[in-house]
Structures are given as C-alpha cells and as structure tokens.
Amino acid sequence: MAPTHQIQRLSKELSLHGNQQNEDSFSDPRPSFTKVGPPGKASLEVLNENSPLLSAQRIEDDSSPLSSDLSVDELEYLDGEEQEESKSVWYLIVLTLSIGGLQIAWATEISNGSPYLLSLGMSKAFLAIVWIVGPLSGIIVQPYIGIKSDNSRYRIGKRKPFMIGGAAATLIGFLALAWTREIVRGVFAIFGADPESQFAKNASILLAIGWLCLLDVAINTVQAGIRAFIVDNAPTHQQEDANAWAGVIVGIGSVLGYLSGYTNLPKVLPFFGNTQFKVLSVITCIAMGGTVTISCLFITERDPRRDSPPPVVKTGVLAFFKQIYHSARRLSPQIRKVCEVQFFNWIGWFPFLFYITTYIGQLHVNPIFKANPNMTPEEVDEAWESATRIGSFALLIFAITSFASNMLLPFFVVPTYRAPPSLKGTNSSHSFSSAHHTSNQPTTPSGTPLPMSASMTSFFPPPPDEATHSRLTRLLSIAQIPWLTLRRAWLLAHLLFAFCMALTFLVRTPLAATVLCGVVGIAWALTIWAPFALISAEVSKRDVQAQKTGGTNDDQAGVVLGLHNVAISAPQMLATLVSSVIFRIAQKPRGVAGDDSVGWVMRFGGVAALVAAYMTTRLREEGGQRETEGKENGNGHGERMRDDTV
C-alpha cells in the first residue's frame, strides 16, 4: 500500500501544476479523485483519468510514486483491465446459446450416423475409414476458418459470416444426408433405371459419403466461428463464466439428444419424416438455425473495419500450412501448454466416448452368451439390441451428471480473474448491446466480494439495496474452495478419469458400469470448460492489450482456437490406430462371452489421462507471472506470489 503522505504530495503537485496552466479555463482547478482498491481492503484515492487537469500518461509513468509503491493487487486496477464492462448472466447465455445447437448437431451425427450409414449397406470396415473424415476435417478446416475470420473485415463482424454460412451448410448437409436414398431413387426413376439395383445402392453410399464430408466441414466451420465469437464478446474476467455457461448449454444439448433416442420420433412427429434419422435431422436443423440466429441478432460484434488492415498473405495450400506452422510457433507458452495437455487428454477421451456403450453392452451380454454358447446370429443381434439400449441409458446418466457439474462447479472454483471494482458514478448496465462499451469505468455491481465472479451476482433478481446485494454475494462466495483454481480442478478431473478407467478391472455388471459412467461425467464437465476458459482468457487479455496500444494481436481467437482443435483432433486419429491394434490382439468372436477388448482400450485411455495430469502441473496459475516480476523489480511484493505448483 502506498504511504498516504506520498499520495497527498503527488496530488498537491499535480493540483498546483493544473492551477498554473488551466486557471482561466476551469472554475475548479483541483483534479478529481476516485476511490479504488480491492474489496475488503482500505481503498486508495487515485486521480481520476477523466479529470481535465490530468493526462492518463502521467499516472502510467513508471517514475510516479503512485505506480512504484502500489502493491500488485492495486496495480491490477490501474493497468487498463478495468476498461472492460461486466456482462450479465443473460448476456452470457445468449452469447453461448448457439453452441447448444452445435452440440445437438454433433450428437445427432455421432449417435445416429453409424446406424444410418450401415442401413444404406455400408460395411463396418469401410465405416471406420469414413469416420476419419471428422478428425481430419477438424485438423484442416478449423485453423483455416480461424485465419480467415481473424482477417475478415465484414460490417456485421468477424465471426458472424462464418457462423451463418456454416449453419446454412449444416442444414443442407443434414437434410440431404437424411433423404439420400430418396434422392438417388428419384434420379434413377427420371432416367428409367432400377432404383433397387446394386448400382443404385452403391450410388446412395457414395452420395451419403459426400454429404457426410460436407457436414463435417460445415460443422467445423460453425464451431470455429462460435468458439471465437464467445472469446471476442466476453470480457477477460468473465471468460471462465462464459465457457462455464457454454458447458451448461452443451450439457442440455447432450441430455436432449440422448433422451430423443428413447422416443419413437416418427410416431410422435410423423410430419418430419418416416425414420428416426430424418426426424432427428429436421430437429437438428431447427435447433442449429434457431440458436445461431438468436446469438447473431442479440449480440453485436465490434466493427472489424475499424481495425488495422489484415496482413497480406500468400494463398495456396503450401502457404496455408506455412502460416499454420508460424502461428503455432507464435503461441504463448500458456496456450501451448494447454494444447499439449489436450493432446494426451483426448487420447483418453476418444475411446471412452466412442466405445462406452459397447463396453457396457458387453457386460450385459456376457452372462447371456455364457449360458447360451450356441446362439443363432439372429439371437445374438437381439441380445445386442437390448445391450445397446442399456449403454445408451448410461450415456444419458453421463450427460445428466455432466450438466449438473457444469451448473455447480463454477460456484466452487475460484475465478482466475476478478471483476473490476465499482467506481463512483458507475451505473450497472447489462444490455445486449455491443460487447465493447463506451465508458471507461466498469459496471460491476458494487459490494461484490473479491472471490466472486461478476456474472454470478446476476443469478438472482436485483436486491433492494447495496447492503442486501453485498450479503448475497458474500453468501455465494462461501461455497468457493480457496485452493481450488480452475487449473487444479482440471488436474483433478484427469486423475478422476484415470481412476475410473482403472476401476474397469473390477467392474462386472452393467449397473456398476453405469454408476462409473455417471462419475466420469464430472471429469467431462471440466474437459469442456477448463481448457477453453484458460485459452479464451489468455487470448482476450492479449486482445485488450492490443486495442489499448493500437497494435495487433498475432494470437487472435480464430487461429488460436483452430490450433487448439488440431490438438484435439489429431490424437483422435492416433487413438483410433492404437484401438485398432488392441482390438486385433484382444477381441473375441461375436457371440462369445468374456470379450474385454474394449476394457483394455479404455484403460489405455486412462494411462493417457495420467500423462495429461502431469502436463497440467506445468501450467502456471494466472497472476503468478506478474507478481514474480514484482519481486525481481524489487518492489517488495514478490513474497505474495501465488504458487504455480499443485
């Protein structure tokens, strides 16, 4: 804390300086003061930068006693971070709503795509090759869209054109894929060919593969736009909140998706189609179109035409990969480490997400096959049909647990960034207008205690007075665990996942496996929250700094999140290859009891999760770097550095 006499001396000098130069222009020559400081501590009187007698550069001068003597906590309020406006919870919900439609699209493709393609006559071996298109398109499409959107200068914003275009292509892809057989039959009927011939069936398979490729490219396009859209329009100190709400909405989409699998949709909604996949495709189109439209209408992006012109880059495939390489080299150490964690993290998650229903189904059929070793193929198929429904129910429990965890965990995790302090004369404003406000002062409600994130205070109706509001927010902050930062919570999620995969050695019944699947939902909630929040906050912080200095941020949201998706997609291809080797070694013939090949694949994923846990320990806690610099500069505050280790 700066000594009081130094601040008073500084204010007197500046006041006299203002009297000499401006006594003819202003009736009151004294500079204005504003009380700022961390809540719960003695506030400081610092000169208001809006005063006509004081320039902002004078306060930011490193030689000023005010800047040299302030502690790290106080400096956080003077470094420009208070320029960002706190947004309400409703703003964050509308901002992240489009990701719910995206999740329904992913769930429909993953859960119902395979049965539909098999119904067209595609073999399982060829189906496995076709599904590589998804991760492959994620590796190429998202970085490409990220670079293009970063350099776009459309009036409606950087991200909206790609969100709208990707959503439109997704609608076309789903509807065309669902009606592939009818399209081929119609074309064959026009030319007088037999629509039931083998050639027509092969044509249906090839056309379906084409529509599936279009669908993967479109979904990756809209995903790249949505993720960058969230980063661009949420304040730095609310990136964790925004991504937490994104996780909640993803959870809702997953629950709705799995619930629809239990419903006979053609019977309930016959006007949408006569098959399950057709009805799901129409519902997906409505969800995707509706959520993207709402987010684009009510959230206003900053006009990118006011930015500096984008750099001139060469076009072509080789130039694109060179740009990706150079962008990867420019990643900040924190973002690079998050991507390294994600690489091993998704080696573990990919087998679980794709094979958990098979694993639980195998536990269901094991006693059946053991009691009846000579079952006919039809009886085996019937047994596996009921087993698949049991596995789908486990995924529903998994989705519900993940949704509940996404709702509750933000109340227990200490926010990385605290909201800017409320200054005198500040009006709380949570409109759906531009994400970049015009006032230089924050709009965080007064009375918010230090550990409480800004948006949590708007979960409830406005209290009648500030005292009630303060008591409410302090009551909410009691739930927070002081040592549980987001990084440590993510570390615990890796360990929890690895522990659950190790328990597969002991699980023998579908009920036990379903309970285990529900527990894993807690780890999944952090997987879809923590890495995106950590990266988003880092990118947002750099964007704010670049806007303040008038420079450009090389690590813009589009390309960074595209590279992050490469770190997610590439390990899925590796996990597929490793899983194939394990299946070849350990798999037993269909209809034989005791097949534990899927269990070994999931245990392999648990080992990868342990590596991810170790990599997570290398991430720094936000705030430690600046306080370390304070110690090196000899300002006497380095001993207050936050620990970077577990």
Secondary structure by P-SEA (a helix, b strand, c coil): cccaaaaaaaaaaaaaaaaacccccccccbbbbbbbcccccccccccccccccccccccccccccccccccaaaaaaccccccbbbbcaaaaaaaaaaaaaaaaaaaaaaacaaaaaaaacccaaaaaaaaaaaaaaaaccaaaaaaaaaaccccccccaaaaaaaaaaaaaaaaaaaaaaaaaaaaaaaaccccccaaaaaaaaaaaaaaaaaaaaaaaaaaaaaaaaaaacccccaaaaaaaaaaaaaaaaaaaaaaaaacccccccccccccaaaaaaaaaaaaaaaaaaaaaacccccccccccccccccccaaaaaaaaaaaaaaccaaaaaaaaaaaaaaaaaaaaaccaaaaaaaaaaaaaaaacccccaaaaaaaaaaaaaaaaaaaaaaaaaaaaaaaccccccccccccccccccccccccccccccccccccccccccccccccccccccccccaaaaaaaaaaaaccccccccaaaaaaaaaaaaaaaaaaccccccaaaaaaaaaaaaaaaaaaacaaaaaaaaaaaaaaaaaaaacccccccaaaaaaaaaaaacaaaaaaaaaaaaaaacccccccccccaaaaaaaaaaaaaaaaaaaaaaaccccaaaaaaaaaaaccccccccccccc
